[in-house]
């Protein structure tokens, strides 16, 4: 099939066409021609053209939960892929918090095989510990050989420092990536929200930022000792950004991500006990939020993720203390980030955080918008204003505080594996 993308601004720092308004001809999933806007006259099957259209290497989300196997009533692999495509993502990394957890090569292969025909490339993170129990190493190398892209116990932080060190040293032998969730559970016992005046007034159990900072310090030290790389799951505290900045100066090979919702939501929104604002790590102060944004601008935080965490009504719409953590975010991650950052980061800088950097960290090939390259592309409009409506949600779960929110910036569609998925404006 021949596809012509007409008059789109290319946003790709690795392409010689970066920043230019062009026509792009795609045939059978390969970019055949990139030329000046309006110059390609080829007869095609499909034309994609829109005012304000931009195009970039396909976006990649480093932190999603698709819940299958075991919790398909919250999300399954197919509904997760639909949500990812609607959000502009051509690739995702799934977390291993399923039932059973992804801790063997057969489970990695199950997910990869089931999703191979989807327009979204689904990469798999295996557990760091066997059976997700935090006691013994999982079959890390076997999973790596079967296609696992990273290893993490997701948001069950590894409390055993010896286990984390062994994981870092073992993964180093075969080039694997360990992802750490910086959270010292013994400090934040049963905590639900950030330690703050708001939490005191509401009578909710607190989760102080020092719990994140202490675990971050420990794992940075261990990575430096092991002389290997480490990636940190969503950071939320101002001090965490500074700790990471200091580690970089010491040449510790550490990268980090932030969840998009942490850039626009803060703890003061909890006053109505709306469980859609209950997330892990918790919403923190405006000062923390500003520090996270500065960390993105400075390059200390490398990646923006959706932290897509689908939850069914029974687990989410209940008393705040007993409600599950998390919100869905695949369809809003770019819009949230662009709305928060459009006056601070350039469009190219935002695209690096959601397309290029995640793949580099995971050692996955980065798509390039050049002739004779595979068409792995996201089409988007950074100036389009829109409102999220519940009917637009592709996920099986609807746990988001953003229904009815007006955003600036939206994914228009994706092209990957010769498939085209377009969104309605």
VMD Tcl script that draws the C-alpha trace (Angstrom):
set ca {
  {0.00 0.00 0.00}
  {1.22 3.47 -0.89}
  {0.65 6.28 1.63}
  {1.40 9.96 1.14}
  {1.84 12.20 4.17}
  {1.47 15.72 2.87}
  {2.98 18.94 4.30}
  {4.15 17.58 7.65}
  {6.88 19.15 9.77}
  {9.51 16.52 10.61}
  {10.65 16.40 14.23}
  {13.63 14.04 14.28}
  {17.07 15.22 15.45}
  {18.70 12.22 13.72}
  {17.25 13.10 10.32}
  {18.71 15.52 7.78}
  {15.10 16.63 7.22}
  {14.60 17.73 10.83}
  {12.50 20.89 11.09}
  {11.48 20.87 7.42}
  {7.92 20.77 6.07}
  {7.84 17.82 3.71}
  {5.86 15.23 1.80}
  {6.64 11.65 2.78}
  {5.85 8.69 0.52}
  {5.55 5.30 2.21}
  {5.24 2.02 0.32}
  {4.78 -1.37 1.99}
  {5.94 -0.01 5.33}
  {9.12 1.62 3.98}
  {9.83 5.33 3.55}
  {10.41 5.65 -0.20}
  {10.71 9.41 -0.63}
  {11.04 12.53 1.50}
  {10.69 15.73 -0.47}
  {9.62 19.37 -0.31}
  {5.99 19.88 0.68}
  {3.67 19.64 -2.31}
  {6.28 18.11 -4.63}
  {5.32 14.41 -4.57}
  {2.63 13.64 -7.18}
  {2.66 9.85 -6.91}
  {-0.66 8.02 -7.19}
  {-1.37 6.60 -3.74}
  {-3.98 4.64 -1.85}
  {-4.16 6.95 1.15}
  {-3.33 10.61 1.71}
  {-2.79 12.01 5.19}
  {-2.90 15.78 5.41}
  {-3.91 18.14 8.18}
  {-3.29 21.72 9.20}
  {-0.48 21.80 11.76}
  {0.61 18.21 11.06}
  {3.95 17.12 12.55}
  {5.66 13.76 12.27}
  {8.30 12.12 14.43}
  {9.85 8.71 15.06}
  {7.17 6.59 16.72}
  {6.71 7.34 20.40}
  {7.73 4.78 23.02}
  {6.26 4.40 26.51}
  {8.66 2.81 29.01}
  {6.06 2.05 31.68}
  {2.70 0.46 30.96}
  {0.62 -2.21 32.65}
  {-1.43 -4.32 30.27}
  {-2.51 -6.68 33.13}
  {-2.59 -9.85 31.01}
  {-2.30 -12.61 32.09}
  {-4.48 -12.73 35.18}
  {-6.20 -9.35 35.31}
  {-7.75 -9.09 31.86}
  {-10.86 -7.47 33.33}
  {-8.71 -4.38 33.98}
  {-6.80 -4.43 30.70}
  {-5.66 -7.03 28.19}
  {-2.93 -7.00 25.59}
  {-5.26 -6.06 22.75}
  {-7.05 -3.22 24.57}
  {-3.67 -1.97 25.81}
  {-2.36 -1.86 22.26}
  {-5.45 0.05 21.12}
  {-4.94 2.60 23.89}
  {-1.25 2.92 23.01}
  {-1.99 3.51 19.32}
  {-4.64 6.11 20.20}
  {-2.08 7.88 22.36}
  {0.47 7.98 19.54}
  {2.74 5.20 20.77}
  {4.25 2.68 18.37}
  {6.15 0.91 21.15}
  {5.70 0.13 24.83}
  {7.47 -1.69 27.66}
  {5.04 -3.76 29.72}
  {5.57 -4.21 33.44}
  {5.65 -7.75 34.92}
  {2.99 -7.23 37.62}
  {0.61 -9.80 36.18}
  {-0.76 -13.05 37.62}
  {1.42 -15.01 37.49}
  {4.15 -12.39 37.28}
  {6.42 -12.41 34.23}
  {9.39 -14.25 35.68}
  {10.15 -16.98 33.11}
  {11.05 -17.02 29.43}
  {7.77 -18.73 28.49}
  {5.81 -15.79 29.88}
  {7.97 -13.31 27.95}
  {7.38 -15.34 24.79}
  {3.62 -15.50 25.42}
  {3.30 -11.70 25.46}
  {5.62 -11.15 22.49}
  {3.93 -13.82 20.36}
  {0.40 -12.68 21.14}
  {1.13 -9.06 20.18}
  {3.44 -9.52 17.19}
  {0.73 -8.64 14.65}
  {-0.28 -5.46 16.46}
  {0.74 -2.02 15.09}
  {2.34 -1.36 18.49}
  {5.68 -3.03 19.27}
  {5.26 -4.64 22.68}
  {8.49 -5.13 24.62}
  {8.48 -7.00 27.90}
  {10.07 -6.32 31.28}
  {10.64 -9.45 33.34}
  {10.72 -9.51 37.11}
  {14.01 -8.96 38.85}
  {13.18 -11.47 41.58}
  {11.71 -14.95 41.25}
  {7.92 -14.90 41.47}
  {8.06 -11.19 42.27}
  {8.86 -12.07 45.90}
  {12.06 -10.06 46.43}
  {14.12 -13.00 47.70}
  {15.95 -14.70 44.82}
  {16.95 -13.64 41.31}
  {14.57 -14.54 38.50}
  {15.63 -16.30 35.29}
  {17.06 -13.04 34.01}
  {19.34 -14.34 31.29}
  {16.79 -16.84 29.95}
  {14.20 -14.07 29.75}
  {16.74 -11.78 28.07}
  {17.47 -14.46 25.48}
  {13.71 -14.71 24.83}
  {13.39 -10.97 24.27}
  {12.98 -9.33 27.69}
  {14.12 -5.72 27.38}
  {14.57 -4.94 31.09}
  {14.20 -6.34 34.60}
  {12.23 -4.82 37.45}
  {9.95 -5.75 40.31}
  {7.82 -2.83 39.16}
  {6.41 -1.01 42.18}
  {7.34 -3.73 44.66}
  {10.66 -2.12 45.59}
  {13.63 -4.44 46.17}
  {14.23 -4.03 49.89}
  {17.19 -6.45 49.96}
  {20.31 -4.48 49.00}
  {22.24 -7.69 48.35}
  {19.64 -8.88 45.87}
  {19.73 -5.56 44.03}
  {23.54 -5.66 43.85}
  {23.52 -9.22 42.52}
  {20.92 -8.25 39.93}
  {23.00 -5.28 38.75}
  {26.18 -7.35 38.49}
  {24.45 -10.28 36.78}
  {22.67 -8.06 34.25}
  {25.96 -6.34 33.50}
  {27.34 -9.65 32.16}
  {24.85 -9.78 29.29}
  {23.95 -6.11 28.84}
  {20.60 -6.24 30.62}
  {18.94 -3.20 32.14}
  {17.75 -3.10 35.76}
  {14.92 -0.68 36.57}
  {14.62 0.38 40.20}
  {11.55 1.79 41.90}
  {12.99 4.07 44.56}
  {10.78 3.48 47.58}
  {11.85 2.45 51.07}
  {8.75 0.64 52.29}
  {9.84 0.56 55.94}
  {9.63 4.37 56.05}
  {6.36 4.68 54.13}
  {4.49 1.88 55.92}
  {0.89 1.86 54.61}
  {1.34 5.41 53.33}
  {-1.25 6.69 50.88}
  {-0.28 10.28 50.09}
  {2.61 12.70 50.34}
  {3.70 13.90 53.78}
  {2.17 17.37 53.94}
  {-0.25 19.73 55.63}
  {-2.90 18.50 53.20}
  {-2.42 14.91 54.39}
  {-2.63 15.98 58.03}
  {-5.83 17.91 57.43}
  {-7.38 14.96 55.59}
  {-6.23 12.42 58.14}
  {-4.50 10.22 55.56}
  {-1.41 8.10 56.17}
  {1.70 9.70 54.77}
  {4.42 8.64 52.35}
  {7.34 11.04 52.90}
  {9.66 11.83 50.01}
  {12.62 10.67 52.11}
  {11.45 7.11 51.38}
  {12.20 7.76 47.70}
  {15.40 9.64 48.40}
  {16.96 6.97 50.64}
  {16.30 4.13 48.19}
  {17.51 6.26 45.29}
  {20.73 6.96 47.21}
  {21.23 3.26 47.95}
  {20.74 2.11 44.38}
  {22.87 4.89 42.92}
  {25.65 3.79 45.24}
  {25.21 0.13 44.26}
  {25.25 0.98 40.55}
  {28.44 2.98 41.05}
  {30.02 0.11 42.99}
  {29.04 -2.41 40.30}
  {30.13 -0.01 37.56}
  {26.98 -0.65 35.59}
  {23.89 1.12 34.36}
  {20.60 1.55 36.21}
  {17.30 3.19 35.35}
  {14.91 4.68 37.88}
  {11.15 4.34 37.65}
  {9.04 7.48 38.07}
  {10.70 10.00 40.36}
  {8.50 12.43 42.22}
  {10.59 14.51 44.63}
  {12.75 17.60 44.21}
  {15.60 16.13 46.24}
  {15.61 13.04 44.02}
  {16.42 15.22 41.02}
  {19.38 16.71 42.85}
  {20.64 13.29 43.97}
  {20.54 12.13 40.38}
  {22.30 15.29 39.25}
  {25.09 14.67 41.79}
  {25.41 11.04 40.67}
  {25.82 12.09 37.04}
  {28.71 14.35 38.05}
  {30.34 11.25 39.57}
  {29.93 9.45 36.23}
  {27.40 6.96 37.60}
  {25.46 5.61 34.61}
  {21.94 6.35 35.85}
  {18.87 7.40 33.89}
  {15.38 8.24 35.12}
  {11.80 8.85 34.12}
  {8.86 10.90 35.32}
  {5.17 10.11 34.89}
  {3.36 12.73 32.82}
  {0.68 13.32 35.44}
  {3.35 14.35 37.97}
  {3.98 17.41 35.81}
  {0.48 18.88 36.21}
  {-1.08 17.38 39.36}
  {-0.13 18.10 42.97}
  {-1.24 17.03 46.46}
  {-3.76 19.87 46.92}
  {-6.11 18.05 44.52}
  {-6.75 15.36 47.15}
  {-9.12 17.45 49.25}
  {-12.22 15.74 47.82}
  {-10.80 12.24 48.42}
  {-11.08 11.52 44.69}
  {-9.28 8.17 44.30}
  {-8.38 9.00 40.70}
  {-5.65 11.15 42.21}
  {-4.26 8.28 44.27}
  {-1.03 7.28 42.51}
  {2.33 5.70 43.31}
  {4.59 7.56 43.82}
  {2.11 10.01 45.34}
  {1.31 13.47 44.07}
  {3.68 15.80 45.86}
  {4.03 19.56 46.27}
  {4.13 22.27 43.63}
  {7.80 22.73 44.54}
  {8.47 19.08 43.69}
  {6.54 19.44 40.45}
  {8.61 22.47 39.44}
  {11.82 20.57 40.23}
  {10.75 17.66 38.03}
  {10.07 20.03 35.15}
  {13.46 21.67 35.65}
  {15.05 18.22 35.70}
  {13.50 17.50 32.31}
  {14.73 20.80 30.92}
  {18.25 20.20 32.25}
  {18.38 16.65 30.89}
  {18.67 15.09 34.35}
  {15.36 13.28 33.80}
  {15.57 11.47 30.49}
  {12.10 10.06 29.85}
  {8.41 10.91 30.19}
  {6.14 7.91 30.66}
  {2.40 7.41 30.99}
  {2.72 5.04 33.98}
  {-0.45 3.48 32.54}
  {-2.11 1.61 35.43}
  {-5.63 0.39 34.60}
  {-7.90 -0.43 37.56}
  {-11.48 -1.66 37.59}
  {-14.29 0.15 39.41}
  {-14.30 -2.26 42.36}
  {-10.65 -1.56 43.12}
  {-10.69 2.17 42.41}
  {-14.05 3.61 43.44}
  {-13.94 2.82 47.14}
  {-12.68 4.34 50.41}
  {-9.46 6.26 49.76}
  {-7.34 4.12 52.13}
  {-8.43 0.91 50.38}
  {-8.48 2.09 46.77}
  {-5.81 0.90 44.35}
  {-3.03 3.23 43.25}
  {-2.74 4.39 39.66}
  {-4.39 6.05 36.67}
  {-4.53 5.22 32.98}
  {-2.36 7.49 30.87}
  {-1.51 6.16 27.43}
  {-4.00 8.38 25.60}
  {-3.14 11.51 27.58}
  {0.61 11.23 28.26}
  {1.74 13.39 25.35}
  {-1.10 15.86 25.75}
  {-0.41 16.25 29.47}
  {3.32 16.66 28.91}
  {2.92 19.09 26.01}
  {0.38 21.19 27.89}
  {2.71 21.38 30.90}
  {5.97 21.89 29.02}
  {5.18 23.73 25.76}
  {6.53 27.03 27.10}
  {9.57 25.37 28.70}
  {10.75 22.65 26.31}
  {10.77 22.74 22.52}
  {8.72 20.21 20.58}
  {11.96 18.45 19.65}
  {13.00 18.21 23.31}
  {9.63 16.70 24.26}
  {9.87 14.17 21.42}
  {13.30 13.10 22.64}
  {11.77 12.30 26.04}
  {8.94 10.18 24.63}
  {10.48 8.65 21.53}
  {14.26 8.60 21.28}
  {15.59 8.43 24.84}
  {13.43 5.47 25.93}
  {14.72 3.33 23.06}
  {18.32 4.36 23.66}
  {18.05 3.43 27.33}
  {16.53 0.05 26.44}
  {19.06 -0.50 23.63}
  {16.26 -0.74 21.06}
  {16.82 0.58 17.51}
  {15.62 4.17 17.13}
  {13.52 4.86 14.00}
  {14.84 7.56 11.67}
  {12.81 9.52 9.14}
  {14.98 8.91 6.10}
  {14.46 7.23 2.74}
  {14.67 3.41 2.71}
  {14.04 3.23 6.45}
  {11.07 1.42 8.05}
  {8.12 3.73 8.61}
  {7.77 3.71 12.38}
  {6.06 7.08 12.81}
  {3.80 9.16 15.00}
  {1.69 11.91 13.44}
  {0.69 14.68 15.83}
  {-0.39 18.30 16.14}
  {1.31 20.16 19.03}
  {-1.16 23.06 18.83}
  {-4.45 21.16 18.56}
  {-6.80 21.87 21.47}
  {-9.08 19.05 22.56}
  {-11.00 17.68 25.55}
  {-10.80 14.08 26.74}
  {-14.20 12.43 26.78}
  {-14.89 9.08 28.41}
  {-16.23 7.69 25.13}
  {-12.77 8.22 23.57}
  {-11.00 5.93 26.05}
  {-9.77 2.70 24.45}
  {-8.64 1.08 27.70}
  {-10.91 -1.39 29.46}
  {-10.57 0.76 32.58}
  {-11.54 4.42 32.96}
  {-9.57 5.45 36.06}
  {-8.32 8.90 35.10}
  {-8.84 12.37 36.58}
  {-8.48 13.92 33.13}
  {-11.96 13.30 31.74}
  {-13.29 16.74 30.78}
  {-9.80 18.30 30.79}
  {-8.77 20.59 27.94}
  {-5.33 19.86 26.48}
  {-3.05 21.38 23.87}
  {-1.40 18.81 21.63}
  {-2.70 15.50 20.37}
  {-1.57 12.38 18.53}
  {-3.23 12.24 15.11}
  {-2.20 8.68 14.29}
  {0.58 6.13 13.95}
  {2.20 4.17 11.14}
  {4.14 1.00 11.99}
  {4.63 -2.46 10.49}
  {2.84 -1.30 7.36}
  {-0.28 -0.52 9.38}
  {-1.99 2.85 9.74}
  {-4.09 3.81 12.78}
  {-5.69 7.26 12.68}
  {-7.54 9.07 15.47}
  {-10.67 11.12 15.23}
  {-10.12 14.77 16.14}
}
mol new
graphics top color blue
foreach p $ca { graphics top sphere $p radius 0.5 }
foreach p [lrange $ca 0 end-1] q [lrange $ca 1 end] { graphics top cylinder $p $q radius 0.2 }
display resetview
